Amino acid sequence: MARLGIMTTEFPDRTIGDAARALRSHGVATAQLQLGSVVDQVTITDSLQRGLDVTGPYLSDALAKIINGTCTELGVTIAAVDGTYNMIHPDRDRRFRNLDHLLRLIQLARPMGTGLVTLCTGTRADTMWQRDPLNSSPEAWNDLVEQLRPATRAAESAGVTLAFEPEHANVVDSAKRAVRLIDAVGSPALKVLFDPANVFHRGDLQRQRDHLAEAFDLVSEHIALVHAKDLDHDGAAGGRAAGQGLLDYPFILSELDRRGYDGAIILHQLKELDGPGIDHALQFLRDLAPRGYLS
């Protein structure tokens, strides 16, 4: 049985306790933690570059203890902690500064209460979610592998899994390239965060079920976490709440069930919804899932 959760970014400008209580108010007990949304611990000054380059200096044993203790007290399980940064940023010094932060986060993941750290593979553009033609270059690929090899070694040592998200604007922009990356890095600690709304290139929605089935065939055995949001057109990453776009969620949920995925399904892009709207998005998925699949 899989379980629904919500990313803490959907309750912005809150303490970790506030975010956990907000989750519970919607009947949810699973979260993906994004440190930049925990304003009592981490202050974000540049929303476009939100990531480890700005949260990294706040990583500490004390922070991990606060997060774990608060979530345990309030009955919230942390499915994953976000370790996203631009892994192929054109500034090499910035890449390696962020890698140092990621290595520290990997060591703190278990003390925080989770064994999963999520990543995105990055872009040659300065802004994390902007596609760049150089993403397809051999140099970009090699820089990504260079970042992931020490990260996966650290993850193996710490008993932590790293899950990267194929995303339309990033260097890994498809299920096929996701498998190529797993093969290139060669670590059992490297898995996939699968967000179906992020892998539709131009024209793919015209053959949505075939496209999704192909993606599942390639990555289902590697999936460590699933995101749930929606899209209203292909050729860009989706940015709508689940149920507010064109994704074939009956098919997606049936495929996850059929292929034995029993982890967390994390909703995000909910901020435009009011409280009842969030509950509607949760119920939307529960209603469409195979009987007994979602808790």
Summary of the structure (lengths in Angstrom):
residues: 295
radius of gyration: 17.8
end to end distance: 6.9
largest distance: 50.0
contacts: 1034
relative contact order: 0.14
helix: 48%
strand: 16%
